[in-house]
Amino acid sequence: MSPEEFIRACEAALICRRGRFYPDKNFGARLSANYDSFTLEAFARQALRMLDGVYVKSAVLDDGCAVFTLTFNGYEGQVKIEL
């Protein structure tokens, strides 16, 4: 899997609201603009737990968006999600 495909898989897991994905109610994240960056980082780690080798390096709130910095297999990328 290329780094771009991996970022898209991470983005899908973070965008999907937890409990809304029919085949697996544990898929997705509970992200909201009401949370601080530490809570967003914890929810991102929970959402990405099924992807091997992914580490959520940081989560930052920026103008109604959450920016996650992820590392995997020596590659670092960012996912930006509107909240």
Buried (B, 14 or more C-beta within 10 A) or exposed (E): EEEEEBBEBBBBBBBBEBEEBEEEEEBBBBBEEEBEBEBBBBBBBBBBEEBEEBEBEBBBBEEEEBBBBBBBEEEEBBBEBEE
